[in-house]
Amino acid sequence: MTLSMEEIIQRVKKLPTINTVAFEVIQLCSDPEVPIPKLVKVISGDQSLSSQVLRVANSSFFNYPREIYSLDRAIVILGFNLLKDITVSLSIFSLYKSFELEINYDFKNLWRHSLFTGFAMKTLSESFDPEHKEILYIAGLLHDIGKLVLLYVLGEDYYFLLEKSEKEKKKLLELERKYLEFDHSEIGAKLLENWKLPEVICSLVKYHHIPDQCEHEDEIASWIRLVYLGNILAHLLKRDKVDIKTHQIFDYSMNKYYSFTEAEIIKLMENIRKDIQEQENYIKLFEIGTL
Protein backbone atom coordinates (compact mmCIF):
# COMPACT_ATOMS: atom_id res chain seq x y z
CA MET A 1 0.00 0.00 0.00
CA THR A 2 2.71 2.47 -0.95
CA LEU A 3 1.17 4.02 -4.06
CA SER A 4 0.37 7.72 -4.05
CA MET A 5 -2.99 9.08 -5.10
CA GLU A 6 -1.52 10.29 -8.41
CA GLU A 7 0.03 6.88 -9.12
CA ILE A 8 -3.35 5.20 -8.53
CA ILE A 9 -5.10 7.61 -10.89
CA GLN A 10 -2.41 7.03 -13.53
CA ARG A 11 -3.13 3.29 -13.41
CA VAL A 12 -6.85 3.93 -13.87
CA LYS A 13 -6.10 5.97 -17.00
CA LYS A 14 -5.06 2.70 -18.63
CA LEU A 15 -8.58 1.26 -18.44
CA PRO A 16 -9.28 -0.26 -21.86
CA THR A 17 -13.03 0.29 -22.19
CA ILE A 18 -14.09 3.74 -21.02
CA ASN A 19 -17.25 4.97 -22.72
CA THR A 20 -16.69 8.63 -23.59
CA VAL A 21 -20.38 9.04 -24.48
CA ALA A 22 -21.20 8.15 -20.87
CA PHE A 23 -19.17 11.15 -19.70
CA GLU A 24 -20.95 13.45 -22.11
CA VAL A 25 -24.37 12.19 -20.99
CA ILE A 26 -23.47 12.81 -17.33
CA GLN A 27 -22.25 16.31 -18.15
CA LEU A 28 -25.42 17.14 -20.08
CA CYS A 29 -27.77 15.67 -17.49
CA SER A 30 -26.07 17.73 -14.77
CA ASP A 31 -27.75 20.71 -16.42
CA PRO A 32 -31.53 20.81 -15.76
CA GLU A 33 -31.91 23.04 -18.84
CA VAL A 34 -30.18 20.69 -21.29
CA PRO A 35 -31.93 20.86 -24.71
CA ILE A 36 -33.72 17.64 -25.63
CA PRO A 37 -32.30 17.43 -29.18
CA LYS A 38 -28.74 17.76 -27.85
CA LEU A 39 -29.13 14.82 -25.46
CA VAL A 40 -30.83 12.68 -28.12
CA LYS A 41 -27.97 13.42 -30.53
CA VAL A 42 -25.38 12.30 -27.99
CA ILE A 43 -27.28 9.11 -27.07
CA SER A 44 -27.84 8.30 -30.75
CA GLY A 45 -24.09 8.44 -31.32
CA ASP A 46 -23.62 5.32 -29.20
CA GLN A 47 -25.46 2.30 -30.59
CA SER A 48 -24.99 0.28 -27.42
CA LEU A 49 -26.36 3.01 -25.15
CA SER A 50 -29.27 3.70 -27.52
CA SER A 51 -30.27 0.03 -27.58
CA GLN A 52 -30.01 -0.22 -23.78
CA VAL A 53 -32.24 2.84 -23.32
CA LEU A 54 -34.83 1.38 -25.69
CA ARG A 55 -34.59 -2.01 -23.96
CA VAL A 56 -35.36 -0.38 -20.62
CA ALA A 57 -38.17 1.71 -22.13
CA ASN A 58 -39.74 -1.43 -23.61
CA SER A 59 -39.43 -3.44 -20.40
CA SER A 60 -42.34 -4.69 -18.35
CA PHE A 61 -41.59 -1.98 -15.79
CA PHE A 62 -43.09 0.67 -18.08
CA ASN A 63 -45.53 -1.71 -19.74
CA TYR A 64 -46.44 0.42 -22.75
CA PRO A 65 -48.81 -1.29 -25.22
CA ARG A 66 -46.74 -0.39 -28.29
CA GLU A 67 -43.08 -0.95 -28.97
CA ILE A 68 -40.88 2.10 -28.48
CA TYR A 69 -38.51 1.94 -31.43
CA SER A 70 -36.80 5.35 -31.40
CA LEU A 71 -35.36 7.76 -28.87
CA ASP A 72 -37.73 10.46 -30.10
CA ARG A 73 -40.69 8.17 -29.35
CA ALA A 74 -39.16 7.30 -25.97
CA ILE A 75 -39.11 11.00 -25.05
CA VAL A 76 -42.75 11.42 -26.05
CA ILE A 77 -43.92 8.41 -24.05
CA LEU A 78 -41.55 8.42 -21.08
CA GLY A 79 -41.02 12.14 -20.75
CA PHE A 80 -37.68 13.91 -20.84
CA ASN A 81 -36.96 13.67 -17.12
CA LEU A 82 -37.45 9.91 -17.02
CA LEU A 83 -35.37 9.48 -20.15
CA LYS A 84 -32.58 11.47 -18.47
CA ASP A 85 -32.78 9.24 -15.39
CA ILE A 86 -32.58 6.08 -17.48
CA THR A 87 -29.74 7.38 -19.63
CA VAL A 88 -27.59 8.69 -16.81
CA SER A 89 -28.13 5.50 -14.76
CA LEU A 90 -27.04 3.33 -17.70
CA SER A 91 -24.06 5.61 -18.39
CA ILE A 92 -22.78 5.49 -14.82
CA PHE A 93 -23.44 1.74 -14.68
CA SER A 94 -21.24 1.35 -17.77
CA LEU A 95 -18.45 3.25 -15.99
CA TYR A 96 -18.69 0.94 -12.98
CA LYS A 97 -18.64 -2.15 -15.19
CA SER A 98 -15.51 -0.92 -16.98
CA PHE A 99 -13.50 -1.78 -13.86
CA GLU A 100 -12.74 -5.47 -14.28
CA LEU A 101 -11.71 -6.57 -10.81
CA GLU A 102 -9.29 -9.46 -10.44
CA ILE A 103 -10.35 -10.23 -6.88
CA ASN A 104 -13.53 -11.99 -5.83
CA TYR A 105 -15.52 -8.93 -4.77
CA ASP A 106 -19.28 -8.47 -4.85
CA PHE A 107 -19.44 -5.69 -7.43
CA LYS A 108 -23.25 -5.79 -7.38
CA ASN A 109 -23.28 -4.89 -3.68
CA LEU A 110 -21.29 -1.71 -4.32
CA TRP A 111 -23.46 -0.75 -7.29
CA ARG A 112 -26.60 -1.55 -5.29
CA HIS A 113 -25.54 0.85 -2.53
CA SER A 114 -24.69 3.51 -5.11
CA LEU A 115 -28.06 3.13 -6.82
CA PHE A 116 -29.92 3.22 -3.51
CA THR A 117 -28.00 6.35 -2.55
CA GLY A 118 -29.08 7.84 -5.87
CA PHE A 119 -32.71 7.03 -5.07
CA ALA A 120 -32.24 8.46 -1.59
CA MET A 121 -31.00 11.68 -3.19
CA LYS A 122 -34.11 11.81 -5.38
CA THR A 123 -36.35 11.47 -2.33
CA LEU A 124 -34.41 14.01 -0.27
CA SER A 125 -34.25 16.51 -3.12
CA GLU A 126 -38.04 16.46 -3.45
CA SER A 127 -38.21 17.87 0.07
CA PHE A 128 -35.07 20.00 0.25
CA ASP A 129 -34.03 21.07 -3.27
CA PRO A 130 -36.26 19.85 -6.15
CA GLU A 131 -34.62 22.17 -8.69
CA HIS A 132 -31.33 20.29 -8.51
CA LYS A 133 -32.59 16.72 -8.41
CA GLU A 134 -30.45 15.67 -11.40
CA ILE A 135 -27.16 16.81 -9.88
CA LEU A 136 -27.96 15.16 -6.56
CA TYR A 137 -29.02 11.89 -8.22
CA ILE A 138 -25.80 11.75 -10.25
CA ALA A 139 -23.71 12.50 -7.15
CA GLY A 140 -25.49 9.71 -5.29
CA LEU A 141 -24.67 7.23 -8.05
CA LEU A 142 -21.01 8.30 -8.20
CA HIS A 143 -20.23 9.00 -4.55
CA ASP A 144 -18.37 5.72 -3.91
CA ILE A 145 -16.62 5.25 -7.25
CA GLY A 146 -13.32 5.80 -5.38
CA LYS A 147 -13.82 2.43 -3.67
CA LEU A 148 -13.98 0.78 -7.07
CA VAL A 149 -10.77 2.54 -8.12
CA LEU A 150 -8.97 1.31 -5.00
CA LEU A 151 -10.25 -2.23 -5.46
CA TYR A 152 -9.12 -2.15 -9.09
CA VAL A 153 -5.60 -0.90 -8.30
CA LEU A 154 -4.88 -2.30 -4.82
CA GLY A 155 -6.95 -5.47 -5.00
CA GLU A 156 -6.74 -7.65 -1.88
CA ASP A 157 -4.94 -4.95 0.10
CA TYR A 158 -7.93 -2.63 -0.14
CA TYR A 159 -10.42 -5.46 0.30
CA PHE A 160 -8.69 -6.14 3.63
CA LEU A 161 -9.51 -2.58 4.75
CA LEU A 162 -13.16 -3.02 3.75
CA GLU A 163 -13.36 -6.23 5.77
CA LYS A 164 -11.58 -4.67 8.75
CA SER A 165 -14.01 -1.74 8.73
CA GLU A 166 -17.01 -4.06 8.64
CA LYS A 167 -15.86 -6.62 11.20
CA GLU A 168 -14.36 -4.18 13.69
CA LYS A 169 -17.04 -1.49 13.21
CA LYS A 170 -14.38 1.08 12.41
CA LYS A 171 -14.90 3.99 10.06
CA LEU A 172 -13.46 3.12 6.64
CA LEU A 173 -12.37 6.72 6.10
CA GLU A 174 -10.14 6.59 9.18
CA LEU A 175 -8.59 3.26 8.15
CA GLU A 176 -7.93 4.57 4.63
CA ARG A 177 -6.19 7.67 5.94
CA LYS A 178 -4.17 5.63 8.41
CA TYR A 179 -2.91 3.06 5.91
CA LEU A 180 -3.13 4.91 2.58
CA GLU A 181 -2.82 8.58 3.65
CA PHE A 182 -5.89 9.44 1.55
CA ASP A 183 -9.45 8.12 1.26
CA HIS A 184 -11.88 6.82 -1.36
CA SER A 185 -13.72 10.17 -1.52
CA GLU A 186 -10.53 12.00 -2.57
CA ILE A 187 -9.66 9.31 -5.10
CA GLY A 188 -13.18 9.36 -6.56
CA ALA A 189 -13.21 13.15 -6.88
CA LYS A 190 -9.76 13.17 -8.49
CA LEU A 191 -10.83 10.54 -11.01
CA LEU A 192 -13.99 12.47 -11.94
CA GLU A 193 -11.93 15.64 -12.25
CA ASN A 194 -9.54 13.88 -14.66
CA TRP A 195 -12.57 12.59 -16.57
CA LYS A 196 -13.63 16.26 -16.86
CA LEU A 197 -16.98 15.83 -15.17
CA PRO A 198 -18.59 19.01 -13.75
CA GLU A 199 -16.70 20.56 -10.84
CA VAL A 200 -19.79 20.51 -8.64
CA ILE A 201 -20.10 16.71 -9.03
CA CYS A 202 -16.43 16.32 -8.07
CA SER A 203 -16.99 18.41 -4.94
CA LEU A 204 -20.09 16.46 -3.89
CA VAL A 205 -18.11 13.23 -4.15
CA LYS A 206 -14.99 14.61 -2.41
CA TYR A 207 -16.78 15.97 0.65
CA HIS A 208 -19.65 13.52 1.05
CA HIS A 209 -18.15 12.21 4.33
CA ILE A 210 -16.79 15.54 5.58
CA PRO A 211 -19.25 18.38 4.80
CA ASP A 212 -17.61 20.70 7.32
CA GLN A 213 -14.35 20.73 5.33
CA CYS A 214 -16.06 22.10 2.24
CA GLU A 215 -15.24 25.74 1.49
CA HIS A 216 -17.85 26.19 -1.23
CA GLU A 217 -20.69 28.67 -1.25
CA ASP A 218 -23.84 27.95 0.73
CA GLU A 219 -25.81 26.21 -2.04
CA ILE A 220 -23.14 23.65 -2.86
CA ALA A 221 -22.41 23.15 0.85
CA SER A 222 -26.09 22.28 1.37
CA TRP A 223 -25.95 19.76 -1.49
CA ILE A 224 -22.89 18.14 0.08
CA ARG A 225 -24.77 17.71 3.36
CA LEU A 226 -27.63 16.08 1.43
CA VAL A 227 -25.29 13.58 -0.25
CA TYR A 228 -23.74 12.91 3.16
CA LEU A 229 -27.20 12.20 4.57
CA GLY A 230 -28.32 10.12 1.59
CA ASN A 231 -25.26 7.89 1.92
CA ILE A 232 -25.94 7.24 5.61
CA LEU A 233 -29.63 6.51 5.01
CA ALA A 234 -28.76 4.10 2.19
CA HIS A 235 -26.43 2.22 4.56
CA LEU A 236 -29.15 2.08 7.21
CA LEU A 237 -31.64 0.71 4.66
CA LYS A 238 -29.24 -2.14 3.95
CA ARG A 239 -29.13 -3.05 7.63
CA ASP A 240 -32.82 -2.41 8.16
CA LYS A 241 -32.06 -0.53 11.37
CA VAL A 242 -32.86 3.03 12.34
CA ASP A 243 -31.51 3.55 15.84
CA ILE A 244 -29.04 6.23 16.84
CA LYS A 245 -26.26 3.77 17.65
CA THR A 246 -26.46 2.19 14.20
CA HIS A 247 -26.14 5.39 12.21
CA GLN A 248 -23.34 6.57 14.49
CA ILE A 249 -21.32 3.61 13.18
CA PHE A 250 -21.26 5.35 9.82
CA ASP A 251 -20.67 8.81 11.20
CA TYR A 252 -20.77 9.63 14.88
CA SER A 253 -20.47 13.34 14.03
CA MET A 254 -23.79 13.43 12.17
CA ASN A 255 -25.24 15.78 14.77
CA LYS A 256 -22.82 18.46 13.58
CA TYR A 257 -24.77 18.67 10.34
CA TYR A 258 -28.31 17.64 11.24
CA SER A 259 -30.55 17.74 14.29
CA PHE A 260 -33.06 15.10 13.22
CA THR A 261 -34.83 13.14 15.89
CA GLU A 262 -34.89 9.38 15.54
CA ALA A 263 -38.56 9.62 14.53
CA GLU A 264 -37.68 12.06 11.75
CA ILE A 265 -34.93 9.77 10.47
CA ILE A 266 -37.37 6.86 10.48
CA LYS A 267 -39.81 8.94 8.45
CA LEU A 268 -37.13 9.84 5.90
CA MET A 269 -36.15 6.20 5.57
CA GLU A 270 -39.76 5.13 5.14
CA ASN A 271 -40.13 7.58 2.28
CA ILE A 272 -36.92 6.37 0.63
CA ARG A 273 -37.85 2.72 1.10
CA LYS A 274 -41.26 3.37 -0.44
CA ASP A 275 -39.69 5.08 -3.46
CA ILE A 276 -37.20 2.23 -3.92
CA GLN A 277 -39.90 -0.43 -3.67
CA GLU A 278 -41.97 1.42 -6.27
CA GLN A 279 -38.93 1.22 -8.56
CA GLU A 280 -38.38 -2.50 -7.88
CA ASN A 281 -38.61 -3.66 -11.48
CA TYR A 282 -36.51 -0.74 -12.66
CA ILE A 283 -33.78 -1.76 -10.20
CA LYS A 284 -34.00 -5.37 -11.41
CA LEU A 285 -33.05 -4.17 -14.87
CA PHE A 286 -29.56 -3.64 -13.44
CA GLU A 287 -29.55 -7.20 -12.06
CA ILE A 288 -28.81 -6.19 -8.50
CA GLY A 289 -31.84 -7.36 -6.53
CA THR A 290 -34.09 -5.28 -4.31
CA LEU A 291 -34.74 -4.52 -0.67
C-alpha positions in Angstrom: 0.0 0.0 0.0 2.7 2.5 -1.0 1.2 4.0 -4.1 0.4 7.7 -4.1 -3.0 9.1 -5.1 -1.5 10.3 -8.4 0.0 6.9 -9.1 -3.3 5.2 -8.5 -5.1 7.6 -10.9 -2.4 7.0 -13.5 -3.1 3.3 -13.4 -6.9 3.9 -13.9 -6.1 6.0 -17.0 -5.1 2.7 -18.6 -8.6 1.3 -18.4 -9.3 -0.3 -21.9 -13.0 0.3 -22.2 -14.1 3.7 -21.0 -17.2 5.0 -22.7 -16.7 8.6 -23.6 -20.4 9.0 -24.5 -21.2 8.2 -20.9 -19.2 11.1 -19.7 -21.0 13.5 -22.1 -24.4 12.2 -21.0 -23.5 12.8 -17.3 -22.3 16.3 -18.1 -25.4 17.1 -20.1 -27.8 15.7 -17.5 -26.1 17.7 -14.8 -27.8 20.7 -16.4 -31.5 20.8 -15.8 -31.9 23.0 -18.8 -30.2 20.7 -21.3 -31.9 20.9 -24.7 -33.7 17.6 -25.6 -32.3 17.4 -29.2 -28.7 17.8 -27.9 -29.1 14.8 -25.5 -30.8 12.7 -28.1 -28.0 13.4 -30.5 -25.4 12.3 -28.0 -27.3 9.1 -27.1 -27.8 8.3 -30.8 -24.1 8.4 -31.3 -23.6 5.3 -29.2 -25.5 2.3 -30.6 -25.0 0.3 -27.4 -26.4 3.0 -25.1 -29.3 3.7 -27.5 -30.3 0.0 -27.6 -30.0 -0.2 -23.8 -32.2 2.8 -23.3 -34.8 1.4 -25.7 -34.6 -2.0 -24.0 -35.4 -0.4 -20.6 -38.2 1.7 -22.1 -39.7 -1.4 -23.6 -39.4 -3.4 -20.4 -42.3 -4.7 -18.3 -41.6 -2.0 -15.8 -43.1 0.7 -18.1 -45.5 -1.7 -19.7 -46.4 0.4 -22.8 -48.8 -1.3 -25.2 -46.7 -0.4 -28.3 -43.1 -1.0 -29.0 -40.9 2.1 -28.5 -38.5 1.9 -31.4 -36.8 5.3 -31.4 -35.4 7.8 -28.9 -37.7 10.5 -30.1 -40.7 8.2 -29.3 -39.2 7.3 -26.0 -39.1 11.0 -25.1 -42.8 11.4 -26.0 -43.9 8.4 -24.0 -41.5 8.4 -21.1 -41.0 12.1 -20.8 -37.7 13.9 -20.8 -37.0 13.7 -17.1 -37.4 9.9 -17.0 -35.4 9.5 -20.1 -32.6 11.5 -18.5 -32.8 9.2 -15.4 -32.6 6.1 -17.5 -29.7 7.4 -19.6 -27.6 8.7 -16.8 -28.1 5.5 -14.8 -27.0 3.3 -17.7 -24.1 5.6 -18.4 -22.8 5.5 -14.8 -23.4 1.7 -14.7 -21.2 1.3 -17.8 -18.4 3.2 -16.0 -18.7 0.9 -13.0 -18.6 -2.1 -15.2 -15.5 -0.9 -17.0 -13.5 -1.8 -13.9 -12.7 -5.5 -14.3 -11.7 -6.6 -10.8 -9.3 -9.5 -10.4 -10.4 -10.2 -6.9 -13.5 -12.0 -5.8 -15.5 -8.9 -4.8 -19.3 -8.5 -4.8 -19.4 -5.7 -7.4 -23.2 -5.8 -7.4 -23.3 -4.9 -3.7 -21.3 -1.7 -4.3 -23.5 -0.7 -7.3 -26.6 -1.5 -5.3 -25.5 0.9 -2.5 -24.7 3.5 -5.1 -28.1 3.1 -6.8 -29.9 3.2 -3.5 -28.0 6.4 -2.5 -29.1 7.8 -5.9 -32.7 7.0 -5.1 -32.2 8.5 -1.6 -31.0 11.7 -3.2 -34.1 11.8 -5.4 -36.3 11.5 -2.3 -34.4 14.0 -0.3 -34.3 16.5 -3.1 -38.0 16.5 -3.5 -38.2 17.9 0.1 -35.1 20.0 0.2 -34.0 21.1 -3.3 -36.3 19.9 -6.1 -34.6 22.2 -8.7 -31.3 20.3 -8.5 -32.6 16.7 -8.4 -30.5 15.7 -11.4 -27.2 16.8 -9.9 -28.0 15.2 -6.6 -29.0 11.9 -8.2 -25.8 11.7 -10.2 -23.7 12.5 -7.1 -25.5 9.7 -5.3 -24.7 7.2 -8.0 -21.0 8.3 -8.2 -20.2 9.0 -4.6 -18.4 5.7 -3.9 -16.6 5.3 -7.2 -13.3 5.8 -5.4 -13.8 2.4 -3.7 -14.0 0.8 -7.1 -10.8 2.5 -8.1 -9.0 1.3 -5.0 -10.3 -2.2 -5.5 -9.1 -2.1 -9.1 -5.6 -0.9 -8.3 -4.9 -2.3 -4.8 -7.0 -5.5 -5.0 -6.7 -7.6 -1.9 -4.9 -4.9 0.1 -7.9 -2.6 -0.1 -10.4 -5.5 0.3 -8.7 -6.1 3.6 -9.5 -2.6 4.8 -13.2 -3.0 3.7 -13.4 -6.2 5.8 -11.6 -4.7 8.7 -14.0 -1.7 8.7 -17.0 -4.1 8.6 -15.9 -6.6 11.2 -14.4 -4.2 13.7 -17.0 -1.5 13.2 -14.4 1.1 12.4 -14.9 4.0 10.1 -13.5 3.1 6.6 -12.4 6.7 6.1 -10.1 6.6 9.2 -8.6 3.3 8.1 -7.9 4.6 4.6 -6.2 7.7 5.9 -4.2 5.6 8.4 -2.9 3.1 5.9 -3.1 4.9 2.6 -2.8 8.6 3.7 -5.9 9.4 1.5 -9.4 8.1 1.3 -11.9 6.8 -1.4 -13.7 10.2 -1.5 -10.5 12.0 -2.6 -9.7 9.3 -5.1 -13.2 9.4 -6.6 -13.2 13.1 -6.9 -9.8 13.2 -8.5 -10.8 10.5 -11.0 -14.0 12.5 -11.9 -11.9 15.6 -12.2 -9.5 13.9 -14.7 -12.6 12.6 -16.6 -13.6 16.3 -16.9 -17.0 15.8 -15.2 -18.6 19.0 -13.7 -16.7 20.6 -10.8 -19.8 20.5 -8.6 -20.1 16.7 -9.0 -16.4 16.3 -8.1 -17.0 18.4 -4.9 -20.1 16.5 -3.9 -18.1 13.2 -4.1 -15.0 14.6 -2.4 -16.8 16.0 0.7 -19.7 13.5 1.1 -18.1 12.2 4.3 -16.8 15.5 5.6 -19.2 18.4 4.8 -17.6 20.7 7.3 -14.4 20.7 5.3 -16.1 22.1 2.2 -15.2 25.7 1.5 -17.8 26.2 -1.2 -20.7 28.7 -1.3 -23.8 27.9 0.7 -25.8 26.2 -2.0 -23.1 23.6 -2.9 -22.4 23.2 0.9 -26.1 22.3 1.4 -25.9 19.8 -1.5 -22.9 18.1 0.1 -24.8 17.7 3.4 -27.6 16.1 1.4 -25.3 13.6 -0.2 -23.7 12.9 3.2 -27.2 12.2 4.6 -28.3 10.1 1.6 -25.3 7.9 1.9 -25.9 7.2 5.6 -29.6 6.5 5.0 -28.8 4.1 2.2 -26.4 2.2 4.6 -29.2 2.1 7.2 -31.6 0.7 4.7 -29.2 -2.1 3.9 -29.1 -3.0 7.6 -32.8 -2.4 8.2 -32.1 -0.5 11.4 -32.9 3.0 12.3 -31.5 3.5 15.8 -29.0 6.2 16.8 -26.3 3.8 17.7 -26.5 2.2 14.2 -26.1 5.4 12.2 -23.3 6.6 14.5 -21.3 3.6 13.2 -21.3 5.3 9.8 -20.7 8.8 11.2 -20.8 9.6 14.9 -20.5 13.3 14.0 -23.8 13.4 12.2 -25.2 15.8 14.8 -22.8 18.5 13.6 -24.8 18.7 10.3 -28.3 17.6 11.2 -30.5 17.7 14.3 -33.1 15.1 13.2 -34.8 13.1 15.9 -34.9 9.4 15.5 -38.6 9.6 14.5 -37.7 12.1 11.7 -34.9 9.8 10.5 -37.4 6.9 10.5 -39.8 8.9 8.4 -37.1 9.8 5.9 -36.1 6.2 5.6 -39.8 5.1 5.1 -40.1 7.6 2.3 -36.9 6.4 0.6 -37.9 2.7 1.1 -41.3 3.4 -0.4 -39.7 5.1 -3.5 -37.2 2.2 -3.9 -39.9 -0.4 -3.7 -42.0 1.4 -6.3 -38.9 1.2 -8.6 -38.4 -2.5 -7.9 -38.6 -3.7 -11.5 -36.5 -0.7 -12.7 -33.8 -1.8 -10.2 -34.0 -5.4 -11.4 -33.0 -4.2 -14.9 -29.6 -3.6 -13.4 -29.6 -7.2 -12.1 -28.8 -6.2 -8.5 -31.8 -7.4 -6.5 -34.1 -5.3 -4.3 -34.7 -4.5 -0.7 
